[in-house]
């Protein structure tokens, strides 16, 4: 007989899946870096935790976005560099250039509206679920209303 509870796994499936999906973001950004720019109409919204370990962004952005922010990789970006565990990119915020270093572990969302593709990740913080922020860099915003292919990974332990 069972009591209906799910046993805790000794294998960290949630962490393994999250890491694998974040690798998708790295691979896509790596393709853009190697190709020298975005192909076709592709562009990305990337949401990340501003206080996560390894995030390096200007102090004025941390003050403005103390928890989470969304950036847009579209028309005005430069110096995209993709590392195994992080990416760097130059963006403009209110006409002020800034360099951002973001570990993939800090990423909570990745969207390519041109093809209705999205990934959402659980925030790796102790303060609960994070709400996605609005894109804030100096790139025009385009959104898709419906028909998106969203992969949402939400592992909760039942006790």
Steps between C-alpha positions, in 0.01 A plus 500: 500500500607854435395818671503706178820691571783519251835389641790744491740408222861434579579614146471880453285482186378858533855637509609280208208613281544867593870482414427329167242761402731785598757339266250566219531872573879472490497311173265750334708797617815318387351461151429875491855576616655270237270631226582862577140601564139393518362312200177619342244645737629314808541701819506403866356608831721369778385533861748449782545551873712812551627388841593144399860388557727600214270765350703810421296801386537873569391619844233733356328196346513307827340798675231519235445123487589362843356153431453422132521667160429415138733603220440493126760372257384642168627804312739677734739262673873444471789287624291187554727239657373159604687293757409150621321635808415863413467765232611861467335764287510874451165683506375855529272615783357852460774570245770390750710202389547215746674164503315210666640166615223248573553138609249262342404388853358852556271483193130454582355550152594492133260598219545524123174669389590462131426128521276491809760311706540544875672333792424580863714389789449487871688777668800374687434712806344438836232771483251310282368546150615795295281711278650570156601863458439722202784543251689812593785555255467735204356250252146517359269247659308246292273243659302204377151457633424132457619170361831508682694184571584547867695242693445562868690291748355507848612227735331512837546246769183349635507411866 
